[in-house]
Every structure is written in structure tokens, then in C-alpha cells.
């Protein structure tokens, strides 16, 4: 979970490729990484494969009290 990625593809292209509709605007970002506090990442979940949702994701230690996102 320490990798970085680039989101450089247009939202319309992502929606067409994955046959899913984004629930929020997907902005280009050239230094995206898990646990970033400012930029959620586009995610398609098994529970809702028709939508691309913006989520914060990463690992939060069980002892960490400041972050309630989990």
C-alpha cells in the first residue's frame, strides 16, 4: 500500500472502459497514493460495480486513534 499512481485518463474514457458511471468528478492527479488525506481515489467495489466512487483507502493500524475512516 505504499505505491503511487497517476490518474491521467479522462473521466469519460474510464466510465466507458469499466462500464460504470462516476458518482463524483474524477480529476487528473499525478501523485496519487493510498492514505492521502486530500485526494480520494476512484474505486469500483464488488457491492456496486456500476459506479465509480471516490474513496480514501489504505491501511490504518488498529491502535491509530486520529483517523476514524478505518
Helices and strands as residue ranges (DSSP letters): E 4-7, H 11-18, E 21-22, E 29-33, E 41-43, E 51-55
